[in-house]
Amino acid sequence: MAADSAIVEEVPVWLEVNGEPAVTWMCTPEMLEEMAVGWLHGEGYIRTLDDLKKLRPCATDLGFWADVEPDLAVAVKQENRKRVLASGCGAVTTMLADPAMLAHQGRRADPPQVEELRGLFKQLFSRGTRYQETGGIHAAALTDGQHLLHHAEDIGRHNAVDKVIGAAILARRLLPGLGLLVTGRISGELASKGARAGIGYIATPSVPSSLAVEFARRTGMVLIGRAVSGTPHVHLPDAG
């Protein structure tokens, strides 16, 4: 087998928001518009597609210029956040809200049954073209409990989540209450993105981090670890 058939592509892609540098991702170079939109939503720059006034790709480089509502951009800067290096794949700088400042919310959704979860992950794994080719990729999908609505693969698990959330926003699909399937660990970063999107539950064959569980307990999300095992680990949120 040729060596280049067992590698995954990784490239830098930059984003400027209202004329200011915002982020550079190391990512798999596909579904880049979806990734940009999902990241803008996860960071609070947009709430719906209507808040995104313009998204222009660079003609000579992998990057985008985004114009968003000025009030939202100012609000992002004024939030009491900590800049951290996320625990996702690679050194990724992100902004995470302090979970202790989040208001408690009621449960957003009930966890699916074991067989339902297995069926959903079977669909997810069957779509993993890049994973089947290389074994070195993450995947994410949004689901209504029966079907996969949006699916993406990326070298970074956080990028894959941004891509599916961005795809849903571009399709003007309502996010609250949907399930999010991921193939890797549920980090605090992923839980934060899911919480802001109104996701009902996040499920993984792996496990959540302690910070992810704290985010979920406060915001009403259900987290499910070991989701394809006979006894999934279900982390329920606190009472509202």
Secondary structure, 3 states (H helix, E strand, C coil): CCHHHHCCCCEEEEEEECCEEEEEEEECCCCHHHHHHHHHHHCCCCCCHHHEEEEEECCCCCEEEEEECHHHHHHHHHCCEEEEECCCCCCCEEEEECHHHCCCCCCCCCCCCHHHHHHHHHHHHHCCHHHHHHCCCEEEEEECCCCEEEEEEECCHHHHHHHHHHHHHHCCCCCCCCEEEECCCECHHHHHHHHHHCCCEEECCCCECHHHHHHHHHHCCEEEECCCCCCCEEECCCCC
